[in-house]
Amino acid sequence: MRPTPINKATVDSLIAQMGIQDFAKATIREVKQVAATAEKQSGVEFIKMEMGIPGLPAAKVGVDAQIKALQDGIAHSYPDIQGYPELKRQASRFVKAFIDVDIAPEGCVPVTGSMQGTFASFLTCSQADHSKDTVLFIDPGFPVQKMQLQVQGVSFETFDVYDFRGYKLGPKLESYLSRGNICAIVYSNPNNPSWVCLTEQELQTIGQLATQYDCIVMEDLAYFAMDFRQDLSTPFQPPYQPSVARYTDNYMLLISGSKAFSYAGERIGVVCISDKLFRRHYPDLASRYEGLPFGLVFSTRMLYALSSGTSHSAQYALAAMFRAACDGEYNFRNEVKVYGDRARKLKDIFLRHGFHIVYDRDLDRPVADGFYFTIGYKGMTSGQLARELMYYGVSAICLVTTGSHQEGLRVCTSFIEDHQYQQLDERMAIFAENNPV
């Protein structure tokens, strides 16, 4: 056995001190803390792949617009709970330009990041019909969304899409929807953590079943247009970002400024609600909220109770970014496609040293290179692999925490520095020698 870059006793001691009994279930923050402390104690640089934080500068067009808004005095004014009118207009344009779907500005509501957007959406969907009290996740997915439902006391069901792609998806979905208690279906596309991208056929299946069983689809577009196998960045021209919005009226699109525009720190996004759903009156919502339709319950009740509005100056930033993208002045995809380049280089290193890609295909195509990808190692469970990699100064989270049933880890490309490719290659060579397959 060759010595590992980090002393095993150091890592094991830190894990024990934090009270982590099963490292497979360690949270992102816990993994991050172990890595940071081990790095400090050992003096060995960690290759940090656990946190899904943008690693690029914020879009300049947004920063400039936000600074100007602040200089013009906007900070003294409460924002309208419905949102800054220009942002609502530009959000409507953005959806048309890059998804080719018509949503009125009325239904494009600013939120304090998609995290708040999902929280308020869960509240609204779960109260719309008392007979439908359960959310269905097409997993793997973002772990905090399930935490939000725990906080709210709302039930959820989940299945791993790994074995249910293509024609298998419809029957699997219907096995849940036919029970009559599903209020919402949730998934991300591209997917966090697997980076699989649901096809138009799969989205059509989801949309048709959502209409048939009268439930709402919450489509998380945090990684908007970041399927780098095709160029989705030309406004008002195909190809467009795939979306369930083409196949049902029962949808909410969650569009974040965090990843596509690297604007995570200002907590800004929009929830775009279909025109029909926005104006729909649910008897249970009407009796509880003075006869208001779905969209106004979402904004004037849920969002108002949570924060009484979204950062005023950040709304000016997002409006400017949407406008510039729609006018062809700002190609946000070109700014973030470096993530795909990083993923390709990292995958090559892992594959060369005996790892495999867990979620490796979108039906008949290899999965795209992007913000995330997944790795496994023969003979190791998720927890074993995550802990073992810590000894080599590499941190990542286990897929089990994302609702996946596969053994492996999520790797995030956002913080990789150019000099770390060689580091990773050298360390994984030692890893493979110490762990022969």
Secondary structure as UniProt FT lines:
FT   HELIX           8..17
FT   TURN            18..19
FT   HELIX           23..25
FT   HELIX           28..42
FT   STRAND          47..48
FT   HELIX           60..71
FT   TURN            72..73
FT   HELIX           74..76
FT   TURN            81..82
FT   HELIX           85..99
FT   HELIX           105..107
FT   STRAND          108..111
FT   HELIX           113..128
FT   TURN            130..131
FT   STRAND          134..139
FT   HELIX           143..152
FT   STRAND          155..160
FT   HELIX           161..163
FT   HELIX           166..168
FT   HELIX           169..177
FT   TURN            178..179
FT   STRAND          182..188
FT   TURN            192..194
FT   HELIX           200..212
FT   TURN            213..214
FT   STRAND          216..221
FT   TURN            222..225
FT   TURN            228..229
FT   TURN            235..236
FT   HELIX           244..246
FT   STRAND          251..256
FT   TURN            258..260
FT   HELIX           264..266
FT   STRAND          269..273
FT   HELIX           275..279
FT   HELIX           283..288
FT   TURN            289..291
FT   HELIX           294..297
FT   HELIX           298..303
FT   HELIX           304..307
FT   HELIX           312..326
FT   TURN            327..328
FT   HELIX           332..336
FT   HELIX           338..352
FT   TURN            353..354
FT   STRAND          355..357
FT   STRAND          361..362
FT   TURN            363..364
FT   STRAND          365..366
FT   STRAND          372..377
FT   TURN            378..379
FT   HELIX           382..390
FT   TURN            391..393
FT   STRAND          394..395
FT   STRAND          397..398
FT   HELIX           399..402
FT   STRAND          409..412
FT   TURN            414..415
FT   TURN            418..419
FT   HELIX           420..434
//
